[in-house]
């Protein structure tokens, strides 16, 4: 997967319930709270906020995401 994903890019990833599909909302480069959990993203170690097709949010590293 590309090192940098653009907002709106359709992606897929593995989740606890199997494969999930959605889109990139934005690149995270600082600590962020999502669903009560702290995401320790940084400029050197960014993560991506993604939204599932069902409207749920999660954060993942680029290496965990594949283009859908």
Order of alpha helices (4+ residues) and beta strands (2+ residues): beta-beta-beta-beta-beta-beta-beta
